[in-house]
Amino acid sequence: MSSFDHDPIVVGKANWELLEVFLSSRECEDFMYMGRAGNIELYKHRWTRRYLNISSNGRRFYRLGDGGYIETSKDEAMEHVYS
């Protein structure tokens, strides 16, 4: 049972295209594709263990908290992943 009210995570074929738009190929190597929650693609950094969550259209970024996914800026999302 989950305490969050959001779409379940579905794991299917990895969608690397979104990540490749924002990061170099070298930086992409440090991420794992974790799946999709609704229209949000979930990527986890292998060293910091933090998530980079990007909308399927690549225009929005999210963080998980306060009962679901909360929209955040690209800069805040990147800072979260690398901090």
Secondary structure, DSSP 8 states (H G I E B T S, - for coil): --SS-S--EE--S---HHHHHHS-HHHHTTEEEEEEETTEEEEEETTT--EEEEETTSS-EEEEETTEEEEE-HHHHHHHHH-
